[in-house]
Amino acid sequence: MPQKLKFQETIQPVLKTIVGVKFKKEGKIYNFDAGDLPILVNDPVIVSTDDGTSMGTVLTSPRSVPEEDIQTPLKPVIRKVTEEDLRIRDSNRTLEENCFSFCSERIKIRNLPMKLIDVECLFDRSKIIFYFTAENRVDFREIVKDLAQKYKTKIELRQIGARQEARIVKGMGICGREVCCVNLLHNLDRVSVKMAKEQNMSLNPEKISGLCGRLMCCLAFEYECYRERKKDKGAQIRKENAGSADLPAPEKNLKKSGRGERRNDPRSH
């Protein structure tokens, strides 16, 4: 009897088009679902976030990724920026300046031990975020009431650390270039004294501290490079030592003395 042919159905994976979007020059890159939008690198886009809609810039080329490989659900890219969106952005920036002045004034009036660093207004004005630094916890409930009463929207006061402050304020490092956390590093990784030791740097705090008063971010940025170079150098030294160990004993002594048979040569006297 003729055998029945069995056809195995191949299921094609569902692909998602992902792009990396950045909201600030010194911020992180976040992945979003671009859908079928024709998006290119450096395109300004409007995206959906947990806080609301925001405007960002595409920094990575669109790439197709199987849906099963995506660990967390991605928020969508809503659209490419329009002329109206640009007008809204400019209006929001004016509002942010106004918010900064008003909040700084209220902090001074209420004599609160905190320093206002930056203000961020979400694109749809559903929330305004005030970034500040303080040595200890601050009871800012009265400030929140003042801000909510004036701007009639959701208010969030977010305390940040010294490294985040330096990233927002910016400045020049001891190398004469803009600090690494602004233009090189997407994430503020942990920096330790061990990294400075690995790079044979002086442990003088003035030499290895950045504008924020913490260990310089570039120590972490260059750490792996120094580790790899030390590994390669160590492997080369072990190889040379192993080659020396394989020589016969007389040849070892000759190699160490550097004078060979000349000791027993009558012409050398």
C-alpha positions in Angstrom: 0.0 0.0 0.0 1.3 3.5 -0.8 2.5 5.3 2.3 0.7 8.5 3.2 2.9 11.6 3.2 2.9 13.5 6.4 3.3 17.3 6.2 4.7 19.0 9.3 3.1 22.4 9.7 5.7 25.1 10.4 4.5 27.9 12.6 6.2 31.2 11.9 7.0 33.3 15.0 5.2 36.5 15.5 7.6 39.4 15.1 7.6 42.7 16.8 9.4 45.8 15.4 11.3 47.4 18.2 13.1 50.8 18.3 15.2 52.4 21.0 13.9 55.8 22.2 15.6 58.4 24.4 13.8 61.2 26.1 16.8 63.2 27.2 20.3 63.4 26.0 21.7 62.2 29.3 18.9 59.6 29.8 18.5 55.9 29.2 17.4 54.2 26.0 14.0 52.5 26.3 12.5 50.0 23.8 9.1 50.6 22.2 6.9 48.7 19.8 7.1 50.6 16.5 4.3 48.6 14.8 4.1 49.4 11.1 5.3 53.0 11.4 8.1 53.9 8.9 10.6 55.1 11.6 14.2 56.0 11.1 17.1 56.9 13.5 16.9 60.5 14.8 13.1 60.7 14.1 11.2 62.5 16.9 8.3 60.4 18.0 5.4 60.4 20.5 5.2 57.3 22.6 3.0 55.9 25.4 4.6 55.4 28.8 3.4 54.4 32.3 3.1 58.1 33.2 1.4 59.2 30.0 2.4 60.3 26.5 5.9 61.6 26.0 8.1 62.9 23.2 11.4 61.2 22.5 14.0 60.6 19.8 14.7 57.3 18.0 18.3 56.3 18.6 18.4 52.7 17.3 17.3 51.3 13.9 14.1 49.3 13.8 14.7 45.6 14.4 12.4 42.6 14.3 12.3 40.4 17.4 10.2 37.3 18.0 7.4 38.2 20.4 8.3 35.2 22.7 11.8 36.7 23.2 10.4 39.9 24.7 10.5 39.7 28.5 8.1 42.6 29.3 5.3 44.1 27.3 6.4 47.0 25.3 4.5 50.3 25.1 3.7 51.5 21.5 5.1 54.3 19.4 1.9 56.4 18.8 3.1 58.5 15.9 5.9 60.6 14.4 6.1 64.1 15.7 3.9 66.7 13.9 4.2 70.5 13.7 1.5 70.7 16.3 3.5 68.4 18.6 6.5 70.7 18.3 4.4 73.7 19.3 3.1 71.7 22.4 6.7 70.8 23.3 7.8 74.5 23.2 4.8 75.4 25.3 5.7 72.7 27.8 9.2 74.0 28.1 7.9 77.5 28.9 5.7 75.9 31.6 8.7 74.0 33.0 10.6 77.3 33.4 7.7 78.8 35.2 7.3 75.8 37.5 11.0 75.9 38.4 10.8 79.5 39.4 7.6 79.1 41.4 8.7 75.9 43.2 12.1 77.5 44.1 10.3 80.5 45.6 8.0 78.2 47.7 10.9 76.2 48.9 12.6 79.4 50.1 9.4 80.7 51.7 8.8 77.5 53.6 12.5 77.2 54.5 12.8 73.5 53.4 16.2 71.8 53.4 16.1 70.8 49.7 17.5 72.0 46.4 15.4 72.0 43.2 17.4 70.6 40.3 15.0 70.2 37.3 11.4 70.1 36.3 9.8 67.8 33.7 6.4 68.3 32.3 4.9 65.3 30.5 3.8 65.9 26.9 0.1 65.7 27.7 0.6 67.7 30.9 -1.0 64.9 32.9 1.9 65.2 35.4 4.7 67.5 36.3 7.8 66.0 38.0 10.1 68.1 40.2 13.6 66.6 40.8 15.4 67.7 44.0 18.3 66.8 46.2 18.4 66.8 50.0 20.7 65.4 52.7 17.8 63.7 54.5 14.1 63.0 54.1 12.0 66.1 53.6 8.3 66.7 54.4 7.3 68.4 51.2 3.5 67.9 51.5 2.8 71.6 51.7 4.9 72.3 48.6 2.9 69.6 46.7 -0.4 71.4 47.8 1.0 74.7 46.6 2.0 73.3 43.2 -1.2 71.3 42.7 -3.3 74.3 43.5 -1.5 76.5 41.0 -1.0 74.1 38.1 -4.2 71.9 38.5 -2.5 68.7 37.5 -0.8 65.7 39.1 2.4 66.7 41.0 5.3 64.4 41.8 8.4 65.4 43.8 11.3 63.0 43.2 14.5 62.9 45.2 17.6 62.1 43.3 21.3 61.5 44.3 24.4 63.4 43.6 25.3 61.4 40.5 21.9 62.1 38.9 22.3 65.8 39.8 25.6 66.0 38.0 24.1 64.3 35.0 21.3 66.8 34.8 23.4 70.0 35.6 26.3 68.8 33.4 29.8 70.2 33.5 33.5 69.6 32.6 35.5 66.7 34.0 39.2 66.9 35.1 40.0 65.5 31.6 38.8 68.7 30.0 35.7 67.0 28.4 32.1 66.9 29.3 31.4 64.5 32.1 30.9 60.8 30.9 27.5 60.4 32.5 26.1 63.0 30.0 27.3 61.8 26.6 28.8 58.3 27.0 27.0 56.3 29.6 23.3 55.3 29.3 23.1 53.8 32.8 24.8 54.9 36.0 26.5 51.7 37.0 28.1 51.0 40.4 31.7 52.3 40.7 34.1 50.9 43.3 37.6 51.6 44.6 38.6 48.2 43.2 38.1 49.6 39.7 40.6 52.4 40.5 43.1 50.0 41.8 42.8 47.8 38.8 43.7 50.8 36.6 46.7 51.7 38.8 45.2 55.0 39.7 46.0 57.1 42.7 43.5 56.6 45.5 43.6 60.3 46.3 39.9 61.3 46.5 40.6 64.5 44.6 42.1 62.4 41.7 39.3 59.9 41.3 36.2 61.9 42.3 33.9 63.5 39.8 31.9 66.7 39.9 29.3 64.9 42.0 31.8 64.1 44.7 31.5 60.4 44.0 33.9 58.0 42.2 34.2 59.0 38.5 31.9 57.1 36.1 34.8 56.6 33.7 36.4 54.2 36.1 33.5 51.8 35.4 33.5 52.7 31.7 37.1 51.7 31.2 37.3 48.9 33.8 36.7 45.9 31.5 39.3 47.2 29.0 42.0 47.3 31.7 41.0 43.8 33.0 41.3 42.3 29.5 44.7 43.9 28.9 46.0 42.6 32.2 44.7 39.1 31.4 46.5 39.1 28.1 49.7 40.4 29.7 49.5 37.8 32.4 48.9 35.0 29.8 52.0 36.2 27.9 54.2 36.2 31.0 53.0 32.7 32.0 53.8 31.5 28.4 57.3 33.0 28.6 57.9 31.4 32.0 56.7 28.0 30.8 59.0 28.2 27.8 61.9 29.0 30.1 61.0 26.0 32.3 61.4 23.7 29.4 65.1 24.6 28.8 67.8 22.3 30.1 69.5 23.4 33.3 72.8 24.6 31.7 70.9 26.6 29.1 68.9 28.2 31.9 72.1 29.3 33.7 73.6 30.6 30.5 70.5 32.5 29.7 70.5 34.1 33.2 74.2 34.9 33.2 74.1 36.3 29.7 77.8 35.4 29.2 77.6 31.8 27.9 80.8 29.7 27.6 83.1 32.7 27.9 83.9 31.8 31.6 85.9 28.7 30.5 87.3 30.2 27.3 91.1 30.8 27.8 90.9 33.8 25.4 88.7 35.6 27.9 91.6 35.8 30.4 
